């Protein structure tokens, strides 16, 4: 327990340093365009995170970046446009904050310390050998940063704009918060399953929401990001800002879910029957 507490203090300190590197980059980099300025800021923060991953010899230092940085971004945007904020901007801030803090706390409760590293990173290290540092930087760090940045694209300009479509804004909020609620239920059921008494390696979670969708947490994440697009679109952001949400959909459907399910098929003898019985994403309630 002391070791885990110590590691949590270290990871918090690391992310404080990452946040400071982002703040000073944004403040002093001579780029007038706000989106490109935030792009440079995201790149610098990712480089700092990568350096700590190398120092700790653990690429999972990056894992919290996914949920922490969007919150950090909307905090900066609210500070920059403080005098222009409306109730709709504050509700947008609240929506991202709820998603961010819930997902971050879920990561924290399941993180045992620096001795824990995502199995996918370990597999990549074994498969790529001497090229792993490049895969680590571009694949594990920079690629997800680009995904998150693209998904946040609909929000970068809205804090200086008035709302154009109130009904669409609330639909976007509903979609995003529905995704957060789905992730909350799925993650809590999964956490409870992992704490079950007398666990066996072949045990399979196929009850609750997991008995109606094989990947309810991924579905919740997809819903959240499409809701963010709708929120941005309600402020007049162009339709092309949907590209980040579409990239998220492709990430989960084409990469994350197949990787997870291949591993489950190897480790869980009943997973094939479960896969035939339960839909991949959209829950079946009948």
VENCORMO-V419732 format. One record per residue. PHI is phi in radians with two decimals (NA if undefined). PSI is psi in radians with two decimals (NA if undefined). OMEGA is omega in degrees with one decimal (NA if undefined). Layout:
# VENCORMO-V419732
phi-><PHI;PHI>
psi-><PSI;PSI>
omega-><OMEGA;OMEGA>
This chain:
# VENCORMO-V419732
phi-><NA;-1.09;-1.10;-1.12;-1.05;-1.05;-1.20;-1.13;-1.08;-1.11;-1.19;-1.11;-1.08;-1.07;-1.29;-1.13;-1.10;-1.04;-1.10;-1.13;-1.08;-1.19;-1.09;-1.22;-1.12;-1.07;-1.23;-1.96;-1.27;-1.46;-2.13;-1.26;-1.22;-1.11;-1.14;-1.19;-1.16;-1.20;-1.10;-1.11;-1.08;-1.09;-1.11;-1.09;-1.08;-1.15;-1.08;-1.08;-1.08;-1.06;-1.04;-1.19;-1.09;-1.20;-1.06;-1.47;0.95;-2.70;-1.24;-1.24;-0.96;-1.33;-0.96;-1.30;-0.99;-0.95;-1.68;-1.39;-1.17;-1.02;-1.11;-1.02;-1.14;-1.23;-1.10;-1.05;-1.10;-1.16;-1.18;-1.11;-1.93;-0.94;-1.31;-1.87;-1.25;-2.06;-1.05;-1.25;-1.14;-1.17;-1.18;-1.12;-1.01;-1.13;-1.07;-1.12;-1.12;-1.06;-1.05;-1.11;-1.20;-1.12;-1.17;-1.15;-1.15;-1.14;-1.08;-1.10;-1.27;-1.75;-1.60;-1.60;2.38;-1.23;-1.33;-1.64;-2.45;-0.94;-1.06;-1.18;-1.18;-1.11;-1.09;-1.11;-1.09;-1.21;-1.31;-1.77;1.01;-1.19;-1.53;-1.04;-0.96;-1.21;-1.08;-1.05;-1.24;-1.40;-1.56;-1.52;-1.81;-1.26;-1.07;-1.09;-1.06;-1.10;-1.12;-1.12;-1.06;-1.12;-1.22;-1.46;-0.87;-1.09;-1.75;-1.10;-1.85;-1.29;-1.30;-2.02;-2.15;-1.43;-1.25;-1.85;-2.32;-1.08;-1.07;-1.22;-1.04;-1.26;-1.12;-1.06;-1.05;-1.10;-1.11;-1.09;-1.21;-1.12;-1.09;-1.08;-1.11;-1.11;-1.10;-1.05;-1.10;-1.10;-1.18;-1.19;-1.14;-1.17;-1.11;-1.13;-1.08;-1.20;-1.65;-1.07;-1.28;0.88;-1.20;-2.11;-1.12;-1.60;-1.05;-2.33;-1.40;-2.37;-2.07;1.10;-1.14;-1.28;-1.55;-2.08;-2.58;-1.32;-2.41;-1.15;-1.18;-1.18;-1.07;-1.06;-1.14;-1.08;-1.07;-1.02;-1.26;-1.21;-1.10;-1.10;-1.06;-1.09;-1.08;-1.07;-1.12;-1.19;-1.62;1.72;-1.16;-1.19;-1.07;-1.17;-1.24;-1.23;-0.97;-1.14;-1.12;-1.14;-1.11;-1.07;-1.01;-1.12;-0.99;-1.28;-1.32;-1.62;-2.00;-1.11;-1.16;-1.04;-1.06;-1.11;-1.28;-1.07;-1.16;-1.15;-1.11;-1.27;-1.76;-2.06;-1.13;-1.64;-1.24;-1.11;-1.15;-1.07;-1.14;-1.28;-1.54;-2.00;-1.09;-1.14;-2.24;-1.19;-1.09;-1.85;-1.80;-1.91>
psi-><-0.74;-0.69;-0.77;-0.75;-0.77;-0.73;-0.63;-0.70;-0.73;-0.77;-0.61;-0.76;-0.70;-0.76;-0.45;-0.76;-0.74;-0.78;-0.73;-0.70;-0.65;-0.73;-0.82;-0.55;-0.86;-0.69;-0.66;-0.18;2.32;1.11;1.98;-0.62;2.22;-0.74;-0.79;-0.51;-0.77;-0.55;-0.79;-0.68;-0.78;-0.69;-0.80;-0.78;-0.66;-0.71;-0.77;-0.76;-0.73;-0.73;-0.76;-0.57;-0.70;-0.75;-0.75;-0.12;0.73;1.93;-0.23;-0.08;-0.53;-0.32;-0.69;-0.27;-0.69;-0.75;-0.42;-0.76;-0.66;-0.68;-0.80;-0.68;-0.81;-0.49;-0.84;-0.77;-0.70;-0.65;-0.72;-0.72;0.58;-0.74;-0.16;0.05;2.44;3.08;-0.55;-0.62;-0.73;-0.63;-0.61;-0.80;-0.76;-0.72;-0.85;-0.67;-0.77;-0.81;-0.82;-0.89;-0.64;-0.82;-0.67;-0.75;-0.62;-0.71;-0.77;-0.69;-0.37;-0.06;2.11;-0.23;-3.04;-0.20;-0.23;2.30;2.46;2.32;-0.51;-0.62;-0.70;-0.74;-0.73;-0.68;-0.72;-0.67;-0.56;-0.27;-2.12;-0.30;0.02;-0.67;-0.68;-0.76;-0.69;-0.86;-0.91;-0.64;-0.79;-0.56;-1.04;-0.70;-0.88;-0.60;-0.75;-0.65;-0.86;-0.74;-0.77;-0.68;-0.47;-0.16;-0.73;-0.25;-0.23;-0.55;-0.11;-0.38;-0.08;0.26;2.67;2.73;2.43;-0.59;1.68;-0.78;-0.69;-0.61;-0.82;-0.52;-0.75;-0.78;-0.75;-0.76;-0.82;-0.85;-0.50;-0.70;-0.75;-0.76;-0.72;-0.76;-0.69;-0.86;-0.83;-0.79;-0.65;-0.70;-0.67;-0.72;-0.71;-0.71;-0.70;-0.37;0.17;2.61;2.59;0.95;2.57;2.59;-0.36;-0.09;2.53;2.28;1.88;0.48;3.01;-2.53;-0.44;-0.21;-0.05;-0.33;2.37;-0.35;1.03;-0.53;-0.68;-0.67;-0.73;-0.70;-0.73;-0.78;-0.72;-0.82;-0.58;-0.58;-0.67;-0.70;-0.78;-0.65;-0.84;-0.72;-0.57;-0.33;0.03;0.19;2.54;2.74;-0.46;-0.25;-0.08;-0.22;-0.63;-0.74;-0.71;-0.66;-0.69;-0.78;-0.82;-0.70;-0.85;-0.74;-0.65;-0.54;-1.07;-0.86;-0.83;-0.71;-0.81;-0.76;-0.58;-0.73;-0.71;-0.66;-0.58;-0.61;-0.41;2.00;-0.49;0.12;-0.54;-0.75;-0.70;-0.71;-0.64;-0.49;-0.59;2.34;2.71;-0.83;-1.11;2.07;2.52;2.07;0.08;NA>
omega-><178.7;179.5;-179.8;178.1;178.0;-179.6;176.8;177.1;179.3;-177.3;175.5;178.7;178.7;-177.9;171.7;177.5;177.7;179.8;178.8;178.0;178.0;-178.9;-177.7;174.5;-179.6;-175.1;-169.5;-179.4;-174.0;177.9;-175.7;-177.3;-173.1;-177.1;179.8;177.1;177.2;176.9;177.2;178.6;178.9;179.7;-179.4;179.6;178.2;177.5;178.5;178.2;178.3;179.2;178.2;175.9;178.1;179.6;-178.0;-178.1;-177.5;-178.0;178.3;169.3;-177.8;-168.1;-178.0;-177.2;-176.0;-174.9;-176.3;-170.6;175.5;176.5;178.7;-179.1;-178.7;173.9;178.7;-178.2;178.3;177.9;-179.1;-174.1;-173.0;-175.9;-177.8;-173.8;173.8;178.5;-179.3;174.3;-179.3;176.3;174.3;176.6;-179.2;-179.6;178.8;-178.5;179.0;177.7;-175.1;-176.4;178.2;-178.2;178.8;178.7;176.7;175.6;-175.6;-177.0;-179.5;-177.6;-176.4;-179.8;-175.4;175.3;179.1;176.5;-178.9;-177.8;179.5;178.1;178.5;178.0;178.5;179.2;179.6;-175.8;-172.8;174.6;-175.4;179.7;-175.6;178.2;177.5;177.6;179.8;-177.0;-173.5;-175.2;-174.9;-176.7;-170.5;-179.1;177.1;176.3;177.9;178.9;-179.1;179.4;180.0;-179.8;177.5;-176.1;-179.0;-175.0;-170.1;-176.3;-170.7;-175.1;174.1;-177.4;171.8;177.3;-179.5;-175.4;-176.1;-177.4;-179.8;177.5;-177.3;172.4;177.9;176.9;-179.4;179.3;-179.3;-177.5;173.2;175.9;178.3;-179.9;178.8;177.1;179.7;179.4;-177.2;-178.0;178.1;176.8;178.5;178.9;178.2;178.2;-179.4;178.4;-176.2;177.5;177.8;-177.8;174.1;-176.4;-179.0;180.0;-175.9;176.7;-179.5;177.7;-179.4;179.9;178.6;173.9;-179.4;175.4;-178.6;-176.3;-176.3;178.6;176.7;177.1;177.8;179.1;178.3;179.2;-179.4;-174.9;174.9;173.7;177.6;176.3;-179.0;176.5;178.4;-179.3;179.3;175.8;178.6;175.9;-176.9;-178.2;-177.5;176.5;174.4;-175.3;179.6;177.7;178.1;176.3;176.4;178.0;179.5;179.6;-176.5;-175.0;-173.3;-174.1;-170.7;-177.1;177.7;178.0;-179.4;-174.4;173.8;179.1;179.9;178.0;178.1;-170.1;-174.5;-175.7;-178.5;-172.8;-179.0;177.4;177.0;-179.0;179.0;-173.6;-170.7;-179.7;-178.8;-175.1;-173.6;-176.3;175.7;-174.9;179.5;NA>
